[in-house]
Structures are given as structure tokens and as C-alpha cells.
Amino acid sequence: MGILDGRRALVTGGASGIGRAIVESYIAEGAAVVIADLDQLQAERAADELGASAAVRVDVANEESVRVSYARAVDALGHVDVLVNSAGIAEESELADMPLDMWRRTIDIDLTGTFLMCRAVVPAMVSAGEGRIINIASQLGIKGGVALSHYAGRRPG
Ligand SMILES: NC(=O)c1ccc[n+]([C@@H]2O[C@H](COP(=O)([O-])OP(=O)(O)OC[C@H]3O[C@@H](n4cnc5c(N)ncnc54)[C@H](O)[C@@H]3O)[C@@H](O)[C@H]2O)c1
């Protein structure tokens, strides 16, 4: 018996890093998991290796891509009762040198992407009367980070 027996989870960024580790531990605890990631090849590889139910491509920053990938996850799982938002990027640049497209990319993926994924899953969770959303953030959001004003909001200290 696992503590997640019967749970059906969608994990963004599940192809690598923290997201992949979450997929592995969720499956070990009995959950059925769909991996959603920008990197389709890595997502499929991770799904094969870890025993996930499916791998779907998503760009969390893109509204239509989020809609389609959520529909695919529901097809694979029946429904989604756990969403883990682990897709994210953390490129480094001092604020004065930061290209506008780096700023926008970070906000689009880390912030807007999390919003879009939450917005996709919430209606069904509300209808079902339950659901869990886990957003992976960073201690740098509290402590601040050097060359990460777009990611952490401020410098340390
Ligand atoms: N690694 C750390 O020490 C650390 C610490 C605190 C917080 N975080 C945050 O946790 C999250 C995961 O970090 P990680 O270390 O596992 O990173 P990672 O680079 O190993 O994994 C991130 C995953 O997100 C995917 N991804 C990137 N852009 C995407 C998009 N637009 N749509 C869908 N998927 C996309 C990547 O393909 C990758 O598989 C990030 O938000 C990161 O900033 C990381």
C-alpha cells in the first residue's frame, strides 16, 4: 500500500530534475502519473524508465498547449486530482544587462505557466470537491539571488 494509491497526478517538468524525482516517488507510492514537459523525447524516456502512464508535450507558457496537454493527461488518467508544477527555468543575468526576452521568458514560464496550468485543472477539482496543487518554487524567492532579479525578485541581504 502506498500513500498515493489511487491518485492520478500530472507533473510538469517531469522529464528531469526535481519533477522527475517527484514522478519517481509518486509512482513508488502508488500514484498514476502523466509527465508533461517541453522536451518530449526526455519526457518519453523518463516515462519509460519510471513507469509513468504517459508523456505529453507541453509549453506551459502557451495557453493552447496547456489546454491540449491537460486534455491528453485526462485521456490517459481518467481525471487529474494532483497537479505538480515543476516546469521552470532560471537563467542568470545582472539586471542592467538582462535582455527583455530573458525577462519575458522567465515570467512566461515560471509565473504565467504556473497560472495557466492551475487554471486548466481547477474547474474539475472544484467539481470533484477535492484536488491538490503543488507549485515548486525556490528558497531564492525569500532569500533573493544574485543575477536573478527576474526569478528571485531581489538580491540577497
Ligand atoms: N535545482 C534547484 O536547485 C532548484 C531549487 C529551487 C527551485 N528550483 C525550481 O524548481 C523547478 C525545477 O527545477 P529543476 O532543477 O528540476 O530544473 P530542470 O531544468 O532539471 O527541469 C525543469 C524541466 O522543466 C522543463 N521545462 C522548461 N521550460 C518548460 C516549458 N516552457 N514548458 C514545459 N516544460 C518546461 C524542462 O524541459 C525540464 O525538464 C524550476 O522552476 C526551478 O527554478 C530548482
The ligand as an SDF file (V2000), in Angstrom:
LIG
                    3D

 44 48  0  0  0  0  0  0  0  0999 V2000
   17.5480   22.7970   -8.9890 N   0  0  0  0  0  0  0  0  0  0  0  0
   17.4530   23.5750   -7.9230 C   0  0  0  0  0  0  0  0  0  0  0  0
   18.3870   23.6740   -7.0910 O   0  0  0  0  0  0  0  0  0  0  0  0
   16.1790   24.3340   -7.6680 C   0  0  0  0  0  0  0  0  0  0  0  0
   16.0000   24.8970   -6.4230 C   0  0  0  0  0  0  0  0  0  0  0  0
   14.8160   25.5630   -6.1510 C   0  0  0  0  0  0  0  0  0  0  0  0
   13.8500   25.6830   -7.1300 C   0  0  0  0  0  0  0  0  0  0  0  0
   14.0550   25.1790   -8.3450 N   0  0  0  0  0  0  0  0  0  0  0  0
   12.9930   25.3530   -9.3330 C   0  0  0  0  0  0  0  0  0  0  0  0
   12.3350   24.1040   -9.4600 O   0  0  0  0  0  0  0  0  0  0  0  0
   11.8770   23.9390  -10.8000 C   0  0  0  0  0  0  0  0  0  0  0  0
   12.5120   22.6860  -11.4050 C   0  0  0  0  0  0  0  0  0  0  0  0
   13.9100   22.8250  -11.3640 O   0  0  0  0  0  0  0  0  0  0  0  0
   14.8900   21.6550  -11.8110 P   0  0  0  0  0  0  0  0  0  0  0  0
   16.1720   21.8700  -11.1240 O   0  0  0  0  0  0  0  0  0  0  0  0
   14.1980   20.3590  -11.7040 O   0  0  0  0  0  0  0  0  0  0  0  0
   15.0950   22.0670  -13.3480 O   0  0  0  0  0  0  0  0  0  0  0  0
   15.3400   21.1480  -14.6160 P   0  0  0  0  0  0  0  0  0  0  0  0
   15.8930   22.0520  -15.6550 O   0  0  0  0  0  0  0  0  0  0  0  0
   16.0850   19.8930  -14.2670 O   0  0  0  0  0  0  0  0  0  0  0  0
   13.8500   20.7100  -15.0090 O   0  0  0  0  0  0  0  0  0  0  0  0
   12.9500   21.6240  -15.4960 C   0  0  0  0  0  0  0  0  0  0  0  0
   12.0740   20.9300  -16.5170 C   0  0  0  0  0  0  0  0  0  0  0  0
   11.1350   21.8940  -16.9950 O   0  0  0  0  0  0  0  0  0  0  0  0
   11.0180   21.7260  -18.3960 C   0  0  0  0  0  0  0  0  0  0  0  0
   10.5740   22.9710  -18.9930 N   0  0  0  0  0  0  0  0  0  0  0  0
   11.2890   24.1020  -19.1990 C   0  0  0  0  0  0  0  0  0  0  0  0
   10.5290   25.0160  -19.8160 N   0  0  0  0  0  0  0  0  0  0  0  0
    9.3120   24.4500  -19.9980 C   0  0  0  0  0  0  0  0  0  0  0  0
    8.0990   24.8970  -20.5920 C   0  0  0  0  0  0  0  0  0  0  0  0
    8.0060   26.1100  -21.1520 N   0  0  0  0  0  0  0  0  0  0  0  0
    7.0480   24.0630  -20.6060 N   0  0  0  0  0  0  0  0  0  0  0  0
    7.1400   22.8220  -20.0660 C   0  0  0  0  0  0  0  0  0  0  0  0
    8.2790   22.3300  -19.5000 N   0  0  0  0  0  0  0  0  0  0  0  0
    9.3340   23.1520  -19.4740 C   0  0  0  0  0  0  0  0  0  0  0  0
   12.3980   21.3160  -18.8740 C   0  0  0  0  0  0  0  0  0  0  0  0
   12.3590   20.6710  -20.1450 O   0  0  0  0  0  0  0  0  0  0  0  0
   12.8480   20.4010  -17.7370 C   0  0  0  0  0  0  0  0  0  0  0  0
   12.5090   19.0580  -17.9880 O   0  0  0  0  0  0  0  0  0  0  0  0
   12.2870   25.2020  -11.5480 C   0  0  0  0  0  0  0  0  0  0  0  0
   11.2140   26.1100  -11.5020 O   0  0  0  0  0  0  0  0  0  0  0  0
   13.4530   25.7010  -10.7300 C   0  0  0  0  0  0  0  0  0  0  0  0
   13.6330   27.0750  -10.9110 O   0  0  0  0  0  0  0  0  0  0  0  0
   15.1910   24.4830   -8.6280 C   0  0  0  0  0  0  0  0  0  0  0  0
  1  2  1  0
  2  3  2  0
  2  4  1  0
  4  5  1  0
  4 44  2  0
  5  6  2  0
  6  7  1  0
  7  8  2  0
  8  9  1  0
  8 44  1  0
  9 10  1  0
  9 42  1  0
 10 11  1  0
 11 12  1  0
 11 40  1  0
 12 13  1  0
 13 14  1  0
 14 15  2  0
 14 16  1  0
 14 17  1  0
 17 18  1  0
 18 19  2  0
 18 20  1  0
 18 21  1  0
 21 22  1  0
 22 23  1  0
 23 24  1  0
 23 38  1  0
 24 25  1  0
 25 26  1  0
 25 36  1  0
 26 27  1  0
 26 35  1  0
 27 28  2  0
 28 29  1  0
 29 30  1  0
 29 35  2  0
 30 31  1  0
 30 32  2  0
 32 33  1  0
 33 34  2  0
 34 35  1  0
 36 37  1  0
 36 38  1  0
 38 39  1  0
 40 41  1  0
 40 42  1  0
 42 43  1  0
M  CHG  2   8   1  16  -1
M  END
$$$$
